[in-house]
Amino acid sequence: MEVEINEGSVPPFYREVYEAICCKQEDRVQTDVFQRLLSKTDLPVAVQNQIAKHVDCKEGFLSKLTLYKALALIALAQQGKHPSPKLLENFTQEFPKPNLGELKDLHALGMQPASGNPLLLSQTLTELLDIDTVQVELIPEKKGLFLKHVEYEITSQRFQASVYRRYSDFDVFHELLLQRFAYRMVPALPPKRMLKGVLTSTTDREFIEGRRRALRRFVNLVARHPFFSEDGLIKIFLTFNGSDVQNKLRESFKTAGDEFMTCKIATRAKEYLPGDIQAKFSSSREMIRNIFNSFQKLRDQAERMAVRSVENATDLLMFGRELSALGSDTMPVQSWASTNKNTWGTMRQSLKGLSVEFALLADKAAQQGKREEDDVVEKLNLFLDLLQSYKDLCERHEKGVLHDHQRALQKYSVMKRQMMSATVQSKEQLSVDQLESRIVQQENAILTMELRNYFSLFCLHQETQLIYTYLQITAYILGAFVNSQIQGHREMSVVWLDLQPKLSCLFGASNGMLPSPLTPQQGNWKPPNAFPN
């Protein structure tokens, strides 16, 4: 295109689009990113091709001004005009704003494989986490004729949408994701109901809360996946407010098919794979297995610490209540036992008021346990869910694609032997022709399976990169753990220090009682349990 467009002649929206989709390293827009941008315009494919023909894509990139021209053509085409450079030459008004959806959604367009090598993923963990944050909350139970139905409110930050879903909706969504993306990490769903044990109101609540947390982890991992996030299934699940979301999801899958059928480079995946891909896969799989085992142990330790904080809260509360009960005893002190000293009576009044401070300590300990559960254990569980989905993917690759390929080769070998035997024995021409036709069909099936096998390895390579990107979550987890401990100990120490002066009335040497232990800030401090001999 020869038309001159500069920064001052375009709306600010053009510059915002460029900032959203440009390659930061090259300060240009990749051609494949621009093609995805075109597909979001809902223009007919023929019109999209006309626009692409007028775009100067040198070395697989668009310059800033070239993108501006393309955006102007898109906007004018959306108004019903025929896109051409001549149209821009005769345009004297400010260029219109194209309809590209929400600006924040455009950032994800640049988070696909780099144009130089589609095998490589370039996004950081921060970019993945920024794609979306999905909240999953329980809504009040609805009782049917016989059973209670648990429903969830799903709120997507990206789509600014809130919908209601039941577990069965998650189940159908998960099933279709496995069919659509059979060669990628699809996290598992939590169980629908408790598998064993006696069901009580307490265990029921605990199970439902645990399942809610697991569903939240599942939907966030899916919503932040660089390939799932741009698929129609996730958008329907997070935004569709109709009465039958399950049929809507199934219809979308029927239209799209599985990823192998829709990916443009699926049949050329072998070209991008390194020669030693099997060795690399085995090595990475072993390393990730070790990482999984270590993170599982970290999660177990973190869970025990959170449980101990909650148990500590219960112990502190009960300790304070017992002190209060002790101080609330109204039985009179017998003079013959107290030798006319009212020491115990005085102490009882002081003990009665200490339950308030211990209740506050219990509350701080409970908050500490919740922080450890929400900020540390949940993040560890999130990463473990992803690691488990990688292990499941590896098994699907070996037991599915490779196994089917081997069976097809065995079947082909049997058919070839039958063909040779039929030829030697001079069987009827019809049966020989039928056998030849079956062999050709089997050869085509084997070719398809080989292509799927390479595409499966291609996806495995990308999913392995995704695991290593997520490994950066270790820093987030450690930071959350350290911060929770600092905050917890700081809050507890404030209450303990406030409590210490209130113990002074319990000590008094003039009444023959033990002297008050000094605080750690005083030089001659001794531990409170250091009783004099």
C-alpha positions in Angstrom: 0.0 0.0 0.0 1.3 3.4 -1.0 -0.9 5.5 1.2 0.9 7.5 3.8 -0.6 7.2 7.3 1.2 8.7 10.4 0.7 8.7 14.1 -1.3 11.9 14.0 -3.9 10.7 11.4 -5.2 7.7 13.3 -7.4 7.4 16.4 -5.8 6.5 19.7 -7.4 3.1 19.5 -5.0 2.2 16.7 -2.0 2.8 18.9 -3.6 0.8 21.7 -4.2 -2.1 19.4 -0.5 -2.0 18.3 0.7 -1.9 21.9 -1.5 -4.9 22.7 -0.4 -7.2 19.9 3.1 -6.1 18.9 6.2 -8.3 19.5 8.1 -6.4 22.2 11.5 -7.9 21.2 11.0 -6.8 17.5 8.8 -3.8 18.0 6.7 -5.2 15.1 3.5 -7.3 14.7 3.9 -10.9 13.6 2.0 -11.9 10.5 0.3 -14.9 12.3 -0.9 -12.5 15.0 -2.3 -10.2 12.4 -4.1 -13.1 10.8 -5.7 -14.0 14.2 -6.7 -10.4 14.5 -8.4 -10.5 11.1 -10.3 -13.6 12.1 -11.8 -11.6 15.1 -13.4 -9.1 12.7 -16.2 -11.4 11.6 -15.7 -10.2 8.0 -16.2 -12.7 5.2 -13.1 -14.8 4.4 -12.9 -13.3 0.9 -12.8 -9.7 2.4 -10.2 -10.8 4.9 -8.0 -12.1 2.1 -8.4 -8.8 0.2 -7.2 -6.9 3.2 -4.3 -9.3 3.8 -3.3 -8.9 0.1 -2.9 -5.1 0.6 -0.8 -5.5 3.7 3.0 -5.4 3.3 4.4 -8.3 5.4 8.2 -8.2 5.0 10.0 -11.1 6.7 6.8 -12.2 8.5 6.2 -8.9 10.3 4.0 -5.8 9.9 5.4 -2.4 10.8 3.4 0.0 13.0 2.2 2.2 10.1 1.3 -0.9 8.0 -0.9 -2.1 10.9 -2.6 1.3 11.0 -3.4 1.0 7.3 -4.7 -2.5 7.9 -6.9 -1.4 10.8 -8.3 1.4 8.6 -9.2 -1.0 5.9 -10.8 -3.4 8.4 -12.9 -0.5 9.9 -14.0 0.6 6.4 -14.8 -2.9 5.3 -17.0 -3.3 8.4 -18.9 -0.3 7.2 -19.7 -2.2 4.0 -17.0 -0.5 1.8 -14.7 -2.4 -0.6 -11.2 -2.5 1.0 -8.5 -1.1 -1.2 -5.6 1.4 -1.1 -7.5 3.8 -3.4 -10.3 4.0 -0.7 -7.7 5.3 1.8 -6.3 7.8 -0.7 -9.7 9.4 -1.1 -10.6 9.3 2.6 -10.4 12.8 4.2 -12.1 12.3 7.6 -10.5 10.7 10.6 -10.2 6.9 10.1 -13.0 5.0 11.9 -12.5 2.6 14.8 -12.6 -1.1 13.8 -14.8 -3.5 15.9 -12.3 -5.9 17.4 -14.0 -6.7 20.7 -12.5 -5.9 24.1 -9.0 -4.4 24.0 -7.9 -6.6 26.9 -8.7 -9.7 24.8 -6.3 -8.6 22.1 -3.3 -9.2 24.4 -3.9 -13.0 24.2 -3.5 -12.9 20.4 0.3 -12.4 20.7 0.6 -15.3 23.2 0.7 -18.1 20.6 3.8 -19.7 19.2 6.3 -17.3 17.7 6.2 -17.1 13.9 9.8 -18.2 13.5 9.1 -21.6 15.1 5.5 -22.5 16.0 6.9 -25.2 18.4 8.2 -22.5 20.8 6.0 -20.7 23.4 7.1 -17.3 24.4 4.7 -16.2 27.2 5.8 -15.7 30.8 4.0 -16.9 33.9 2.8 -13.4 34.6 1.3 -13.2 31.1 -0.5 -16.5 31.6 -1.9 -15.5 35.0 -3.1 -12.2 33.4 -5.3 -13.9 30.8 -8.1 -14.4 33.3 -9.0 -14.9 36.9 -12.1 -17.0 37.5 -14.0 -17.2 40.8 -16.1 -20.2 41.7 -18.5 -19.6 44.6 -21.2 -21.8 46.1 -24.8 -20.5 45.8 -27.6 -21.4 48.2 -28.6 -25.0 47.9 -31.7 -25.9 45.8 -33.6 -28.9 47.0 -35.2 -31.2 44.5 -37.8 -33.8 45.2 -35.2 -36.2 46.6 -31.8 -34.7 46.4 -30.0 -31.4 47.1 -28.3 -29.8 44.1 -25.2 -27.8 44.5 -24.7 -24.9 42.1 -21.8 -22.6 41.6 -21.5 -19.0 40.5 -18.7 -18.7 37.9 -17.3 -15.2 37.4 -14.8 -14.4 34.7 -12.7 -11.3 35.0 -11.7 -11.4 31.4 -15.2 -11.7 30.0 -16.9 -9.6 32.7 -19.5 -12.4 32.9 -21.2 -14.3 35.7 -23.0 -17.6 35.1 -24.4 -20.5 37.1 -23.1 -24.0 36.6 -23.7 -27.4 38.2 -21.1 -30.2 38.5 -22.7 -32.0 35.5 -21.9 -28.9 33.4 -18.3 -29.1 34.4 -18.3 -32.8 33.6 -19.5 -32.2 30.0 -17.1 -29.3 29.6 -14.2 -31.5 30.7 -15.2 -34.4 28.5 -15.4 -32.1 25.4 -12.1 -30.5 26.2 -10.5 -34.0 26.3 -12.0 -34.7 22.8 -11.1 -31.3 21.4 -7.6 -31.2 22.9 -6.6 -34.8 23.2 -2.9 -34.0 22.9 -2.8 -31.3 25.6 -2.9 -31.1 29.4 -6.6 -31.1 30.5 -6.7 -31.0 34.3 -8.8 -33.7 36.0 -12.1 -32.9 37.7 -12.6 -33.6 41.4 -14.9 -36.5 42.2 -18.7 -35.9 42.1 -19.3 -37.4 45.5 -17.4 -38.8 48.5 -15.9 -42.2 47.6 -15.8 -43.7 51.0 -16.4 -42.9 54.7 -19.5 -42.1 56.7 -21.2 -39.0 55.4 -22.1 -36.5 58.1 -23.1 -32.8 57.9 -19.5 -31.8 58.7 -17.9 -34.1 56.2 -20.5 -33.2 53.6 -19.6 -29.5 54.1 -15.9 -30.2 54.0 -16.2 -32.3 50.8 -18.3 -29.6 49.0 -15.8 -26.9 50.0 -12.9 -29.0 48.8 -14.7 -29.7 45.5 -15.4 -26.0 45.1 -11.7 -25.2 45.5 -10.7 -28.0 43.0 -13.2 -26.8 40.4 -11.8 -23.3 40.8 -8.3 -24.5 40.2 -9.5 -26.5 37.2 -11.3 -23.7 35.5 -8.5 -21.2 36.1 -5.9 -23.6 34.6 -8.1 -24.1 31.5 -8.9 -20.4 31.2 -5.2 -19.5 31.3 -4.0 -22.1 28.9 -2.5 -20.3 25.8 -4.5 -22.6 23.4 -7.7 -23.3 25.4 -8.2 -19.6 26.3 -8.9 -18.7 22.6 -11.2 -21.6 22.0 -15.0 -21.3 21.7 -15.6 -23.9 24.4 -14.1 -21.8 27.2 -16.0 -18.7 26.1 -19.3 -20.6 26.0 -18.7 -22.2 29.4 -17.8 -18.8 31.1 -20.4 -16.6 29.4 -23.4 -18.6 28.1 -26.5 -17.8 30.1 -29.0 -20.0 28.3 -30.9 -22.8 29.8 -28.9 -25.7 28.3 -25.2 -24.9 28.3 -24.3 -28.6 27.8 -26.0 -28.8 24.3 -24.4 -25.5 23.4 -21.0 -26.9 24.3 -21.6 -30.1 22.3 -22.8 -28.1 19.2 -19.6 -26.0 19.4 -17.5 -29.1 19.5 -19.3 -30.7 16.5 -18.6 -27.6 14.5 -14.9 -27.3 15.4 -13.8 -31.0 15.7 -10.5 -32.0 17.4 -7.4 -29.8 17.3 -5.6 -32.1 14.8 -8.3 -31.3 12.2 -8.2 -27.5 12.8 -4.5 -26.8 13.4 -3.0 -25.5 10.2 0.4 -27.1 10.8 -0.8 -30.4 12.3 0.2 -32.4 9.2 3.6 -30.7 9.2 4.4 -31.1 12.9 7.3 -33.5 12.2 9.2 -30.6 10.4 9.4 -28.6 13.6 10.4 -31.5 16.0 14.1 -32.1 16.9 15.5 -35.4 15.8 16.0 -36.7 19.3 12.4 -35.8 20.4 11.8 -39.2 22.0 15.0 -38.9 24.1 14.1 -35.4 25.1 10.5 -36.4 26.0 11.7 -39.3 28.2 14.2 -37.1 30.0 11.7 -34.3 30.6 9.1 -36.8 31.8 11.4 -38.2 34.4 12.4 -34.8 35.6 8.8 -33.6 35.9 7.9 -36.9 37.7 10.6 -36.0 40.3 9.3 -32.4 40.6 5.8 -33.7 41.1 7.0 -35.9 44.0 8.8 -33.0 45.7 5.9 -30.6 45.3 3.5 -33.3 46.7 5.7 -33.5 49.9 5.8 -29.7 50.1 2.0 -29.6 49.9 1.6 -32.2 52.6 3.9 -30.3 54.9 2.1 -27.0 54.2 -1.2 -28.7 54.9 0.0 -29.9 58.3 1.2 -26.4 59.2 -2.2 -25.0 58.3 -3.9 -27.7 60.4 -1.6 -27.0 63.3 -2.5 -23.3 63.2 -6.2 -24.1 63.3 -5.6 -26.6 66.2 -3.5 -23.9 67.9 -6.5 -21.5 67.6 -8.8 -24.1 69.2 -6.3 -24.8 72.0 -5.9 -21.1 72.8 -9.7 -20.5 72.8 -10.2 -23.5 75.2 -7.3 -22.3 77.4 -9.0 -18.9 77.7 -12.4 -20.5 78.5 -10.9 -22.7 81.2 -9.2 -19.6 82.8 -12.6 -17.8 82.6 -14.4 -20.8 84.2 -11.8 -20.9 86.9 -12.2 -17.2 87.6 -16.0 -17.5 87.6 -16.1 -20.0 90.4 -18.4 -18.5 93.1 -17.6 -20.9 95.9 -16.3 -18.9 98.9 -12.7 -19.4 100.0 -12.6 -21.1 103.4 -10.6 -19.1 106.0 -9.1 -22.3 107.5 -7.6 -23.2 104.1 -6.4 -19.7 103.1 -5.1 -18.7 106.6 -7.3 -15.6 106.3 -5.5 -14.4 103.1 -7.8 -13.6 100.1 -5.0 -14.4 97.6 -7.0 -16.8 95.6 -10.1 -14.6 95.5 -8.1 -11.8 94.1 -6.5 -14.0 91.5 -9.9 -15.4 90.4 -11.1 -11.9 89.5 -8.0 -11.4 87.3 -8.3 -14.8 85.6 -11.9 -14.2 84.6 -11.0 -11.2 82.4 -8.1 -13.0 80.5 -10.5 -15.0 78.3 -11.0 -12.0 76.0 -7.3 -11.8 75.1 -7.1 -15.5 74.6 -10.1 -15.4 72.3 -8.3 -12.7 70.3 -5.2 -14.9 70.1 -7.3 -17.8 68.9 -8.8 -15.6 66.2 -5.3 -14.5 65.0 -4.2 -18.2 64.9 -7.3 -19.1 62.9 -6.5 -16.3 60.5 -3.0 -17.6 60.2 -4.3 -21.1 59.3 -6.6 -19.6 56.7 -3.8 -17.6 55.1 -1.6 -20.7 55.0 -4.4 -22.7 53.4 -5.5 -20.0 50.8 -2.1 -18.5 49.9 0.2 -21.5 50.2 -1.6 -24.8 50.1 -4.0 -23.7 47.3 -1.1 -22.5 45.1 0.7 -25.8 45.6 -2.4 -27.7 44.8 -2.8 -25.7 41.6 0.6 -26.6 40.4 0.1 -30.2 41.4 -3.1 -30.4 39.4 -1.1 -29.1 36.4 1.7 -31.7 36.9 -0.9 -34.5 37.3 -2.5 -33.4 34.0 1.0 -33.7 32.4 1.4 -37.2 33.7 -2.1 -38.1 32.4 -1.2 -36.6 29.0 2.0 -38.7 28.8 -0.1 -41.9 29.5 -2.7 -40.9 26.9 0.2 -40.5 24.4 1.6 -43.9 25.1 -1.6 -45.9 25.6 -3.6 -44.0 22.9 -1.7 -42.7 19.9 1.4 -45.0 20.1 -0.7 -48.1 20.9 -3.2 -47.4 18.1 -0.3 -46.9 15.6 1.3 -50.2 16.6 -2.0 -52.0 16.2 -2.6 -50.5 12.8 0.9 -51.6 11.7 0.3 -55.1 12.9 -3.1 -55.2 11.1 -1.4 -54.0 7.9 1.3 -56.7 8.2 -1.4 -59.4 8.5 -3.3 -58.0 5.4 -0.1 -57.9 3.3 0.6 -61.6 4.2 -3.0 -62.4 3.2 -2.5 -60.5 -0.1 0.6 -62.5 -0.9 -1.1 -65.7 0.0 -4.1 -64.9 -2.2 -1.8 -64.0 -5.1 0.1 -67.2 -4.8 -3.0 -69.4 -4.6 -4.6 -67.6 -7.5 -7.9 -66.8 -5.7 -10.8 -65.1 -7.4 -10.0 -61.6 -8.7 -12.9 -60.1 -6.7 -11.5 -61.2 -3.4 -8.0 -60.0 -4.4 -9.4 -56.6 -5.4 -11.3 -56.3 -2.1 -8.1 -57.1 -0.2 -6.1 -54.5 -2.2 -8.8 -51.9 -1.4 -8.6 -52.8 2.3 -4.8 -52.5 2.2 -5.0 -49.0 0.6 -7.5 -48.0 3.3 -5.2 -49.3 6.0 -2.2 -47.5 4.5 -4.1 -44.2 4.6 -5.1 -45.0 8.2 -1.5 -45.6 9.2 -0.4 -42.4 7.5 -3.0 -40.5 9.5 -1.9 -42.2 12.7 1.7 -41.3 12.0 0.8 -37.7 11.4 -1.3 -37.7 14.7 1.7 -39.3 16.5 4.0 -36.4 15.4 1.4 -33.9 16.3 1.0 -35.5 19.7 4.7 -35.1 20.2 4.6 -31.6 19.0 1.9 -30.7 21.6 3.8 -32.6 24.3 6.8 -30.5 23.6 4.7 -27.3 24.0 3.0 -28.6 27.2 6.4 -29.5 28.6 7.5 -25.8 28.0 4.3 -24.8 29.8 5.2 -26.9 32.8 8.6 -25.2 33.0 7.0 -21.8 32.7 4.7 -22.6 35.6 7.7 -23.7 37.7 8.2 -20.0 38.4 5.2 -20.3 40.7 7.7 -21.6 43.3 8.7 -18.0 43.9 5.1 -17.0 44.4 4.5 -19.8 46.8 7.6 -19.1 48.9 6.8 -15.4 49.0 3.2 -16.2 50.2 4.6 -18.6 52.8 7.1 -16.1 54.2 4.6 -13.3 54.2 2.0 -15.3 56.0 4.4 -16.3 58.7 5.6 -12.7 59.1 2.1 -11.4 59.3 0.9 -14.1 61.6 3.8 -13.8 64.1 3.6 -10.0 64.1 -0.2 -10.0 64.9 0.2 -12.7 67.6 3.1 -10.9 69.2 1.1 -7.7 69.5 -1.6 -9.5 71.4 0.9 -11.3 73.6 2.6 -8.0 74.5 -0.7 -6.4 75.3 -1.5 -9.3 77.5 1.7 -9.3 79.5 1.0 -6.1 81.6 -2.5 -7.4 82.5 -0.8 -10.2 84.4 0.7 -7.9 86.9 -2.3 -8.2 89.2 -1.6 -11.9 89.5 1.8 -11.3 91.0 2.6 -9.5 94.2 5.5 -10.3 96.5 3.8 -8.4 99.4 1.1 -11.0 99.4 3.5 -13.9 99.4 3.0 -14.5 95.6 5.6 -15.2 93.0 7.2 -12.0 91.4 6.2 -11.2 87.9 8.6 -12.6 85.2 10.4 -9.8 83.4 9.9 -9.3 79.7 12.6 -10.3 77.1 13.4 -6.7 76.6 14.8 -6.4 80.2 18.3 -7.5 80.8 17.9 -10.0 83.6 14.9 -11.8 82.0 14.4 -15.5 82.8 12.0 -17.9 81.2 8.7 -17.9 83.1 9.0 -21.6 84.0 12.3 -21.0 85.8 10.8 -21.3 89.3 13.0 -20.5 92.3 14.2 -23.6 94.3 
